[in-house]
Amino acid sequence: MGEYRVWMRGCWQGEVDQVLYELSLWQQRLGRPPSDASEQDPRRVVAKTIAYLEHNRSRLDYPAYRRQGMPVTTAWR
């Protein structure tokens, strides 16, 4: 769980490339998920996370959004 917090903090601080690098190392250690892997399989979770971050990298500039006073979440209270 410690890595998850570090990666979330990294994304929040605008270090998406570093997070992707670290996740890619995890994917190498775990291996690629087989086609029949469950949604909870760590190999699939890491692969889906990498795909999400790569696809949304241009929209994950949270430091710039905060400087501009823009909302950074859709989960309003």
Phi and psi in degrees as GROMACS dihedral restraints (atoms count N, CA, C in turn):
[ dihedral_restraints ]
;  ai    aj    ak    al  type     phi  dphi    fc
    3     4     5     6     1   -61.8    20    10
    4     5     6     7     1   -40.6    20    10
    6     7     8     9     1   -63.1    20    10
    7     8     9    10     1   -39.8    20    10
    9    10    11    12     1   -56.9    20    10
   10    11    12    13     1   -45.9    20    10
   12    13    14    15     1   -63.6    20    10
   13    14    15    16     1   -41.8    20    10
   15    16    17    18     1   -62.5    20    10
   16    17    18    19     1   -43.8    20    10
   18    19    20    21     1   -67.6    20    10
   19    20    21    22     1   -40.0    20    10
   21    22    23    24     1   -63.1    20    10
   22    23    24    25     1   -43.6    20    10
   24    25    26    27     1   -62.9    20    10
   25    26    27    28     1   -41.1    20    10
   27    28    29    30     1   -60.1    20    10
   28    29    30    31     1   -45.1    20    10
   30    31    32    33     1   -62.1    20    10
   31    32    33    34     1   -43.8    20    10
   33    34    35    36     1   -60.5    20    10
   34    35    36    37     1   -33.5    20    10
   36    37    38    39     1   -89.5    20    10
   37    38    39    40     1     3.1    20    10
   39    40    41    42     1    85.6    20    10
   40    41    42    43     1    18.7    20    10
   42    43    44    45     1  -102.3    20    10
   43    44    45    46     1    47.9    20    10
   45    46    47    48     1   -62.2    20    10
   46    47    48    49     1   -38.6    20    10
   48    49    50    51     1   -61.9    20    10
   49    50    51    52     1   -40.7    20    10
   51    52    53    54     1   -65.0    20    10
   52    53    54    55     1   -42.1    20    10
   54    55    56    57     1   -62.6    20    10
   55    56    57    58     1   -43.6    20    10
   57    58    59    60     1   -61.7    20    10
   58    59    60    61     1   -39.8    20    10
   60    61    62    63     1   -61.0    20    10
   61    62    63    64     1   -48.3    20    10
   63    64    65    66     1   -64.6    20    10
   64    65    66    67     1   -39.6    20    10
   66    67    68    69     1   -64.8    20    10
   67    68    69    70     1   -36.8    20    10
   69    70    71    72     1   -64.6    20    10
   70    71    72    73     1   -34.6    20    10
   72    73    74    75     1   -64.8    20    10
   73    74    75    76     1   -40.9    20    10
   75    76    77    78     1   -62.6    20    10
   76    77    78    79     1   -42.8    20    10
   78    79    80    81     1   -62.2    20    10
   79    80    81    82     1   -39.0    20    10
   81    82    83    84     1   -62.7    20    10
   82    83    84    85     1   -41.9    20    10
   84    85    86    87     1   -67.2    20    10
   85    86    87    88     1   -42.5    20    10
   87    88    89    90     1   -78.3    20    10
   88    89    90    91     1   -33.3    20    10
   90    91    92    93     1    94.5    20    10
   91    92    93    94     1   162.8    20    10
   93    94    95    96     1   -73.0    20    10
   94    95    96    97     1   147.8    20    10
   96    97    98    99     1   -73.9    20    10
   97    98    99   100     1   137.2    20    10
   99   100   101   102     1   -70.3    20    10
  100   101   102   103     1   161.9    20    10
  102   103   104   105     1   -61.0    20    10
  103   104   105   106     1   -24.9    20    10
  105   106   107   108     1   -98.2    20    10
  106   107   108   109     1    13.3    20    10
  108   109   110   111     1   -67.5    20    10
  109   110   111   112     1   141.4    20    10
  111   112   113   114     1   -71.2    20    10
  112   113   114   115     1   163.6    20    10
  114   115   116   117     1   -62.4    20    10
  115   116   117   118     1   -24.6    20    10
  117   118   119   120     1   -89.7    20    10
  118   119   120   121     1    -7.1    20    10
  120   121   122   123     1   -61.0    20    10
  121   122   123   124     1   124.9    20    10
  123   124   125   126     1   -54.2    20    10
  124   125   126   127     1   -32.7    20    10
  126   127   128   129     1   -64.6    20    10
  127   128   129   130     1   -39.6    20    10
  129   130   131   132     1   -72.8    20    10
  130   131   132   133     1   -40.0    20    10
  132   133   134   135     1   -59.7    20    10
  133   134   135   136     1   -46.9    20    10
  135   136   137   138     1   -64.8    20    10
  136   137   138   139     1   -44.1    20    10
  138   139   140   141     1   -61.3    20    10
  139   140   141   142     1   -43.1    20    10
  141   142   143   144     1   -67.1    20    10
  142   143   144   145     1   -36.9    20    10
  144   145   146   147     1   -65.7    20    10
  145   146   147   148     1   -44.2    20    10
  147   148   149   150     1   -59.9    20    10
  148   149   150   151     1   -46.5    20    10
  150   151   152   153     1   -61.0    20    10
  151   152   153   154     1   -42.5    20    10
  153   154   155   156     1   -62.6    20    10
  154   155   156   157     1   -48.3    20    10
  156   157   158   159     1   -64.6    20    10
  157   158   159   160     1   -41.1    20    10
  159   160   161   162     1   -63.6    20    10
  160   161   162   163     1   -43.2    20    10
  162   163   164   165     1   -67.6    20    10
  163   164   165   166     1   -34.2    20    10
  165   166   167   168     1  -106.8    20    10
  166   167   168   169     1     9.5    20    10
  168   169   170   171     1   -49.3    20    10
  169   170   171   172     1   -43.2    20    10
  171   172   173   174     1   -68.5    20    10
  172   173   174   175     1   -17.3    20    10
  174   175   176   177     1  -102.9    20    10
  175   176   177   178     1     8.7    20    10
  177   178   179   180     1  -108.4    20    10
  178   179   180   181     1    33.5    20    10
  180   181   182   183     1   -91.3    20    10
  181   182   183   184     1    65.8    20    10
  183   184   185   186     1   -59.4    20    10
  184   185   186   187     1   -38.1    20    10
  186   187   188   189     1   -59.4    20    10
  187   188   189   190     1   -42.4    20    10
  189   190   191   192     1   -65.5    20    10
  190   191   192   193     1   -41.2    20    10
  192   193   194   195     1   -62.6    20    10
  193   194   195   196     1   -41.1    20    10
  195   196   197   198     1   -66.2    20    10
  196   197   198   199     1   -40.5    20    10
  198   199   200   201     1   -60.7    20    10
  199   200   201   202     1   -33.8    20    10
  201   202   203   204     1   -84.7    20    10
  202   203   204   205     1    -3.0    20    10
  204   205   206   207     1    74.4    20    10
  205   206   207   208     1    18.9    20    10
  207   208   209   210     1   -83.6    20    10
  208   209   210   211     1   152.5    20    10
  210   211   212   213     1   -68.2    20    10
  211   212   213   214     1   144.0    20    10
  213   214   215   216     1  -117.5    20    10
  214   215   216   217     1    12.9    20    10
  216   217   218   219     1  -150.3    20    10
  217   218   219   220     1   154.3    20    10
  219   220   221   222     1  -100.4    20    10
  220   221   222   223     1     1.8    20    10
  222   223   224   225     1   -94.0    20    10
  223   224   225   226     1    68.1    20    10
  225   226   227   228     1   -72.1    20    10
  226   227   228   229     1   149.6    20    10
